[in-house]
C-alpha cells in the first residue's frame, strides 16, 4: 500500500464532510502536539451550524478523521451532540 504524503498547508481550506455525506465546513488549521496532528480546527458551515449553538467553529480530534484527499472526511460521531458531553471544543 502506497501512502500519499500531504503537506499540512495543502489541507487548509479543504471542504470537510461527514462519512454520511453531510457538508461540515472547511479546515482552518491543524493543531500539532509533539510533531503529530492532534486535531483540526474546522470553520463550520451548512446545517451543522445549528448543532453547535452559534460557535464559529469546532476542534475535531484527529482520531475522527477517516480520509484526507480532495476533501476531508470525518466520522459522524464527531458531530456535537447537544444531549451529551463531547470531546469537541466550540470556538
C-alpha positions, 0 to 999 in steps of 0.5 A: 500500500502506497501512502500519499504524503500531504503537506499540512498547508495543502489541507487548509481550506479543504471542504470537510464532510461527514462519512454520511455525506453531510457538508461540515465546513472547511479546515482552518488549521491543524493543531500539532502536539509533539510533531503529530496532528492532534486535531483540526480546527474546522470553520463550520458551515451548512446545517451543522451550524445549528448543532453547535449553538452559534460557535464559529467553529469546532476542534475535531480530534484527529482520531475522527478523521477517516480520509484526507484527499480532495476533501476531508472526511470525518466520522459522524460521531464527531458531530456535537451532540447537544444531549451529551458531553463531547470531546469537541471544543466550540470556538 
